[in-house]
Amino acid sequence: MKPFTYLFFLPAIIFFSSCNDPESLPVVPEIKYKSVEKITDASGKDSLIRLTFSYLDGDGDLGLSATDTMPPFNYSPFNRFYNNVFIDYFEQKGNKFVPVTIPFTNDTVRFLYRMDVLTPDGKNKAIKGDISVVMDLTPYEVKPQTIKFGIQIADRQLHLSNWIETPPVLMNF
């Protein structure tokens, strides 16, 4: 799957919360699906998707600041870790889901974001909370009837979380 940066989008809305309870959480981030919500435009057509998932991280090293631009977080079309939220877009074809590709190319549609630093102050760095991402699907010519998303995040130590998928979503484009 070729990486593709979604250049024409509404800014992602990412909400964060953290927890300072003393807990023993893994240092590799873990995520869990919570919800997917369709948002309609004035004509009643689905245009935005809000994905919400929870996260746990034992050492609190989630997120990147605007100054995180040196390797391994530097910008390059081939550097996966410039971003730290990776969302793949799938459409149903027959009985299986396949990556959505941009017409007349082999490029797959991926939503790539940089979530802000979530590291709490204090001695205990363990964090947990929810992240919501809003994505605009309208610029794409491909308008599948049934879609789903795959999600993964990375921390500053380049640990990749588990991979999660949303349930299928029936769209009205």
Contacts in CASP RR format, 6 or more apart in sequence:
PFRMAT RR
TARGET T0000
AUTHOR 0000-0000-0000
METHOD contacts of the structure
MODEL  1
MKPFTYLFFLPAIIFFSSCNDPESLPVVPEIKYKSVEKITDASGKDSLIR
LTFSYLDGDGDLGLSATDTMPPFNYSPFNRFYNNVFIDYFEQKGNKFVPV
TIPFTNDTVRFLYRMDVLTPDGKNKAIKGDISVVMDLTPYEVKPQTIKFG
IQIADRQLHLSNWIETPPVLMNF
1 88 0 8 1.000
1 99 0 8 1.000
1 108 0 8 1.000
1 110 0 8 1.000
2 106 0 8 1.000
2 107 0 8 1.000
2 108 0 8 1.000
3 77 0 8 1.000
3 78 0 8 1.000
3 80 0 8 1.000
3 110 0 8 1.000
3 112 0 8 1.000
4 102 0 8 1.000
4 107 0 8 1.000
4 108 0 8 1.000
4 109 0 8 1.000
4 110 0 8 1.000
4 112 0 8 1.000
5 77 0 8 1.000
5 83 0 8 1.000
5 110 0 8 1.000
5 112 0 8 1.000
6 109 0 8 1.000
6 110 0 8 1.000
6 111 0 8 1.000
6 112 0 8 1.000
6 135 0 8 1.000
8 139 0 8 1.000
9 111 0 8 1.000
9 135 0 8 1.000
9 136 0 8 1.000
9 139 0 8 1.000
10 48 0 8 1.000
10 134 0 8 1.000
10 135 0 8 1.000
10 136 0 8 1.000
12 85 0 8 1.000
12 111 0 8 1.000
12 113 0 8 1.000
12 133 0 8 1.000
12 134 0 8 1.000
12 135 0 8 1.000
13 50 0 8 1.000
13 132 0 8 1.000
13 133 0 8 1.000
13 134 0 8 1.000
14 85 0 8 1.000
14 113 0 8 1.000
14 115 0 8 1.000
14 116 0 8 1.000
14 131 0 8 1.000
14 132 0 8 1.000
14 133 0 8 1.000
15 130 0 8 1.000
15 131 0 8 1.000
15 132 0 8 1.000
16 115 0 8 1.000
16 116 0 8 1.000
16 118 0 8 1.000
16 129 0 8 1.000
16 130 0 8 1.000
16 131 0 8 1.000
17 129 0 8 1.000
17 130 0 8 1.000
18 118 0 8 1.000
18 120 0 8 1.000
18 127 0 8 1.000
18 128 0 8 1.000
18 129 0 8 1.000
19 126 0 8 1.000
19 127 0 8 1.000
19 128 0 8 1.000
19 129 0 8 1.000
20 120 0 8 1.000
20 122 0 8 1.000
20 124 0 8 1.000
20 126 0 8 1.000
21 124 0 8 1.000
21 126 0 8 1.000
22 124 0 8 1.000
22 126 0 8 1.000
23 58 0 8 1.000
23 124 0 8 1.000
23 126 0 8 1.000
23 128 0 8 1.000
24 58 0 8 1.000
24 126 0 8 1.000
25 56 0 8 1.000
25 57 0 8 1.000
25 58 0 8 1.000
25 126 0 8 1.000
25 127 0 8 1.000
25 128 0 8 1.000
26 56 0 8 1.000
26 57 0 8 1.000
26 58 0 8 1.000
27 57 0 8 1.000
27 58 0 8 1.000
27 59 0 8 1.000
27 61 0 8 1.000
27 155 0 8 1.000
27 157 0 8 1.000
27 159 0 8 1.000
28 155 0 8 1.000
28 159 0 8 1.000
28 160 0 8 1.000
28 161 0 8 1.000
29 55 0 8 1.000
29 56 0 8 1.000
29 57 0 8 1.000
29 62 0 8 1.000
29 153 0 8 1.000
29 154 0 8 1.000
29 155 0 8 1.000
29 159 0 8 1.000
29 160 0 8 1.000
29 161 0 8 1.000
30 55 0 8 1.000
30 56 0 8 1.000
30 57 0 8 1.000
30 161 0 8 1.000
30 162 0 8 1.000
31 53 0 8 1.000
31 54 0 8 1.000
31 55 0 8 1.000
31 56 0 8 1.000
31 151 0 8 1.000
31 152 0 8 1.000
31 153 0 8 1.000
31 161 0 8 1.000
31 162 0 8 1.000
31 164 0 8 1.000
32 53 0 8 1.000
32 54 0 8 1.000
32 164 0 8 1.000
33 53 0 8 1.000
33 151 0 8 1.000
33 164 0 8 1.000
33 165 0 8 1.000
33 166 0 8 1.000
33 167 0 8 1.000
34 52 0 8 1.000
34 53 0 8 1.000
34 54 0 8 1.000
34 130 0 8 1.000
35 50 0 8 1.000
35 51 0 8 1.000
35 52 0 8 1.000
36 49 0 8 1.000
36 50 0 8 1.000
36 51 0 8 1.000
36 52 0 8 1.000
36 149 0 8 1.000
36 166 0 8 1.000
36 167 0 8 1.000
36 169 0 8 1.000
37 49 0 8 1.000
37 50 0 8 1.000
37 52 0 8 1.000
38 46 0 8 1.000
38 48 0 8 1.000
38 49 0 8 1.000
38 169 0 8 1.000
38 171 0 8 1.000
38 172 0 8 1.000
39 46 0 8 1.000
39 47 0 8 1.000
39 48 0 8 1.000
39 49 0 8 1.000
39 50 0 8 1.000
39 134 0 8 1.000
40 46 0 8 1.000
40 47 0 8 1.000
40 172 0 8 1.000
41 47 0 8 1.000
41 138 0 8 1.000
44 172 0 8 1.000
45 172 0 8 1.000
45 173 0 8 1.000
46 137 0 8 1.000
46 171 0 8 1.000
46 172 0 8 1.000
46 173 0 8 1.000
47 136 0 8 1.000
47 137 0 8 1.000
47 138 0 8 1.000
48 134 0 8 1.000
48 135 0 8 1.000
48 136 0 8 1.000
48 137 0 8 1.000
49 134 0 8 1.000
49 135 0 8 1.000
49 137 0 8 1.000
49 149 0 8 1.000
49 169 0 8 1.000
50 132 0 8 1.000
50 133 0 8 1.000
50 134 0 8 1.000
51 87 0 8 1.000
51 132 0 8 1.000
51 133 0 8 1.000
51 135 0 8 1.000
51 149 0 8 1.000
51 151 0 8 1.000
51 166 0 8 1.000
52 130 0 8 1.000
52 131 0 8 1.000
52 132 0 8 1.000
52 133 0 8 1.000
53 130 0 8 1.000
53 131 0 8 1.000
53 151 0 8 1.000
53 164 0 8 1.000
54 128 0 8 1.000
54 129 0 8 1.000
54 130 0 8 1.000
54 131 0 8 1.000
55 62 0 8 1.000
55 127 0 8 1.000
55 128 0 8 1.000
55 129 0 8 1.000
55 130 0 8 1.000
55 131 0 8 1.000
55 153 0 8 1.000
55 161 0 8 1.000
56 126 0 8 1.000
56 127 0 8 1.000
56 128 0 8 1.000
56 129 0 8 1.000
57 118 0 8 1.000
57 126 0 8 1.000
57 127 0 8 1.000
57 128 0 8 1.000
57 155 0 8 1.000
58 125 0 8 1.000
58 126 0 8 1.000
58 127 0 8 1.000
59 125 0 8 1.000
59 126 0 8 1.000
59 155 0 8 1.000
59 157 0 8 1.000
60 118 0 8 1.000
60 119 0 8 1.000
60 120 0 8 1.000
60 125 0 8 1.000
60 126 0 8 1.000
60 127 0 8 1.000
60 155 0 8 1.000
61 119 0 8 1.000
61 125 0 8 1.000
61 155 0 8 1.000
61 156 0 8 1.000
61 157 0 8 1.000
62 84 0 8 1.000
62 115 0 8 1.000
62 117 0 8 1.000
62 118 0 8 1.000
62 119 0 8 1.000
62 127 0 8 1.000
62 153 0 8 1.000
62 155 0 8 1.000
62 156 0 8 1.000
63 84 0 8 1.000
63 114 0 8 1.000
63 115 0 8 1.000
63 116 0 8 1.000
63 117 0 8 1.000
63 118 0 8 1.000
63 119 0 8 1.000
63 155 0 8 1.000
63 156 0 8 1.000
64 73 0 8 1.000
64 84 0 8 1.000
64 114 0 8 1.000
64 115 0 8 1.000
64 116 0 8 1.000
64 117 0 8 1.000
64 156 0 8 1.000
65 116 0 8 1.000
65 117 0 8 1.000
68 156 0 8 1.000
69 75 0 8 1.000
71 79 0 8 1.000
72 79 0 8 1.000
72 81 0 8 1.000
72 158 0 8 1.000
73 79 0 8 1.000
73 81 0 8 1.000
73 82 0 8 1.000
74 82 0 8 1.000
75 82 0 8 1.000
76 82 0 8 1.000
80 86 0 8 1.000
80 154 0 8 1.000
81 154 0 8 1.000
81 158 0 8 1.000
82 114 0 8 1.000
83 112 0 8 1.000
83 113 0 8 1.000
83 114 0 8 1.000
84 113 0 8 1.000
84 114 0 8 1.000
84 115 0 8 1.000
84 153 0 8 1.000
84 154 0 8 1.000
84 155 0 8 1.000
85 111 0 8 1.000
85 112 0 8 1.000
85 113 0 8 1.000
85 114 0 8 1.000
85 115 0 8 1.000
85 131 0 8 1.000
85 133 0 8 1.000
85 151 0 8 1.000
85 153 0 8 1.000
86 110 0 8 1.000
86 111 0 8 1.000
86 112 0 8 1.000
86 151 0 8 1.000
86 152 0 8 1.000
86 153 0 8 1.000
86 154 0 8 1.000
87 110 0 8 1.000
87 111 0 8 1.000
87 112 0 8 1.000
87 113 0 8 1.000
87 133 0 8 1.000
87 135 0 8 1.000
87 149 0 8 1.000
87 150 0 8 1.000
87 151 0 8 1.000
88 99 0 8 1.000
88 108 0 8 1.000
88 109 0 8 1.000
88 110 0 8 1.000
88 149 0 8 1.000
88 150 0 8 1.000
88 151 0 8 1.000
89 99 0 8 1.000
89 100 0 8 1.000
89 108 0 8 1.000
89 109 0 8 1.000
89 110 0 8 1.000
89 111 0 8 1.000
89 137 0 8 1.000
89 147 0 8 1.000
89 149 0 8 1.000
90 97 0 8 1.000
90 98 0 8 1.000
90 99 0 8 1.000
90 100 0 8 1.000
90 147 0 8 1.000
90 148 0 8 1.000
90 149 0 8 1.000
90 150 0 8 1.000
91 97 0 8 1.000
91 98 0 8 1.000
91 100 0 8 1.000
91 142 0 8 1.000
91 144 0 8 1.000
91 146 0 8 1.000
91 147 0 8 1.000
92 144 0 8 1.000
92 145 0 8 1.000
92 146 0 8 1.000
92 147 0 8 1.000
92 148 0 8 1.000
92 168 0 8 1.000
97 148 0 8 1.000
97 168 0 8 1.000
99 108 0 8 1.000
99 109 0 8 1.000
100 108 0 8 1.000
100 109 0 8 1.000
100 140 0 8 1.000
100 142 0 8 1.000
100 144 0 8 1.000
100 147 0 8 1.000
101 107 0 8 1.000
101 108 0 8 1.000
101 109 0 8 1.000
101 142 0 8 1.000
102 108 0 8 1.000
102 109 0 8 1.000
102 140 0 8 1.000
102 142 0 8 1.000
103 141 0 8 1.000
103 142 0 8 1.000
109 140 0 8 1.000
109 142 0 8 1.000
111 133 0 8 1.000
111 135 0 8 1.000
113 133 0 8 1.000
115 131 0 8 1.000
115 153 0 8 1.000
118 127 0 8 1.000
119 125 0 8 1.000
119 127 0 8 1.000
120 127 0 8 1.000
131 153 0 8 1.000
137 171 0 8 1.000
137 173 0 8 1.000
138 173 0 8 1.000
143 171 0 8 1.000
143 173 0 8 1.000
144 171 0 8 1.000
145 170 0 8 1.000
145 171 0 8 1.000
146 168 0 8 1.000
146 169 0 8 1.000
146 170 0 8 1.000
146 171 0 8 1.000
147 168 0 8 1.000
147 169 0 8 1.000
147 171 0 8 1.000
148 165 0 8 1.000
148 166 0 8 1.000
148 167 0 8 1.000
148 168 0 8 1.000
148 169 0 8 1.000
149 165 0 8 1.000
149 166 0 8 1.000
150 163 0 8 1.000
150 164 0 8 1.000
150 165 0 8 1.000
150 166 0 8 1.000
151 163 0 8 1.000
151 164 0 8 1.000
151 165 0 8 1.000
151 166 0 8 1.000
152 160 0 8 1.000
152 161 0 8 1.000
152 162 0 8 1.000
152 163 0 8 1.000
152 164 0 8 1.000
153 160 0 8 1.000
153 161 0 8 1.000
154 160 0 8 1.000
154 161 0 8 1.000
155 161 0 8 1.000
END
